[in-house]
Amino acid sequence: MPKHTVAIDYDATITLDPALWRDIIAHFRAHHWTPIIVTARRHTLENAKAIQNDVGFLPIIYTDMKPKRQYALDKGYSVDVWIDDQPEKI
């Protein structure tokens, strides 16, 4: 059973080094954490393809520039740890 949920930003976080983030995401999973992507982007096919190409298949929450914490809660995700280059946007 997953222990915790970690929300990882995409732009200027994962995009800085996608290979590193794939390894980190695998490590979270190995320790029974649930990694998700929470991005301020809008949900489009192009955005989905870009993110999946970088990190594989993960739950992705697209907030369309809305505050991330409340949006994630509204989608049913209680996030324990946030990793974001702009924490003020959470």
C-alpha positions as CSV (number, residue, x, y, z in Angstrom):
1,M,0.0,0.0,0.0
2,P,1.4,3.4,-0.9
3,K,2.8,5.4,2.0
4,H,2.7,8.9,0.7
5,T,1.9,11.0,-2.4
6,V,4.6,13.2,-3.9
7,A,3.6,15.9,-6.4
8,I,6.2,16.9,-8.9
9,D,6.1,19.9,-11.1
10,Y,6.9,19.5,-14.8
11,D,8.2,22.8,-16.2
12,A,11.6,23.9,-14.8
13,T,11.6,20.9,-12.6
14,I,11.3,17.6,-14.5
15,T,12.3,19.4,-17.8
16,L,15.7,20.3,-16.3
17,D,16.8,16.6,-16.4
18,P,14.1,14.1,-17.4
19,A,16.4,11.1,-17.1
20,L,17.2,11.9,-13.5
21,W,13.5,12.4,-12.7
22,R,12.7,9.0,-14.2
23,D,15.2,7.5,-11.8
24,I,13.8,9.5,-8.9
25,I,10.2,8.5,-9.8
26,A,11.3,4.8,-9.9
27,H,12.9,5.2,-6.5
28,F,9.7,6.7,-5.0
29,R,7.7,3.8,-6.4
30,A,10.2,1.2,-5.1
31,H,9.6,2.7,-1.6
32,H,5.8,2.6,-2.1
33,W,5.3,6.3,-2.6
34,T,2.8,7.5,-5.2
35,P,4.4,10.0,-7.5
36,I,2.1,12.3,-9.5
37,I,2.7,15.2,-11.9
38,V,1.0,18.5,-11.0
39,T,1.5,21.1,-13.7
40,A,0.0,24.6,-14.3
41,R,-0.3,23.7,-18.0
42,R,-3.6,23.1,-19.7
43,H,-4.6,19.6,-20.6
44,T,-3.8,19.1,-24.3
45,L,-2.7,16.1,-26.3
46,E,0.6,17.8,-27.0
47,N,1.2,18.4,-23.3
48,A,0.3,14.9,-22.3
49,K,2.7,13.4,-25.0
50,A,5.5,15.7,-23.8
51,I,5.2,14.7,-20.2
52,Q,4.7,11.0,-20.9
53,N,7.8,11.0,-23.2
54,D,9.8,12.5,-20.4
55,V,8.6,10.4,-17.4
56,G,6.3,7.6,-18.6
57,F,2.8,7.1,-17.4
58,L,1.9,8.8,-14.2
59,P,-1.2,10.5,-13.0
60,I,-1.0,14.1,-14.4
61,I,-3.1,16.9,-13.0
62,Y,-3.3,20.0,-15.3
63,T,-4.4,23.0,-13.3
64,D,-4.6,25.5,-16.1
65,M,-2.8,28.1,-14.0
66,K,-4.9,27.6,-10.9
67,P,-3.3,27.1,-7.5
68,K,-2.0,23.5,-7.4
69,R,-2.8,22.4,-3.8
70,Q,-6.5,23.0,-3.9
71,Y,-6.8,21.7,-7.5
72,A,-5.2,18.5,-6.5
73,L,-7.5,18.1,-3.5
74,D,-10.5,18.7,-5.7
75,K,-9.2,15.9,-7.9
76,G,-8.9,13.6,-5.0
77,Y,-5.2,13.8,-4.3
78,S,-3.9,14.6,-0.8
79,V,-0.3,15.4,-1.4
80,D,2.2,14.8,1.3
81,V,5.3,16.3,-0.4
82,W,5.5,18.9,-3.1
83,I,8.5,19.4,-5.4
84,D,8.1,22.6,-7.4
85,D,10.4,25.4,-8.6
86,Q,7.7,27.9,-7.7
87,P,6.3,26.9,-4.4
88,E,4.2,30.1,-4.3
89,K,2.1,28.5,-7.1
90,I,1.2,25.5,-4.9
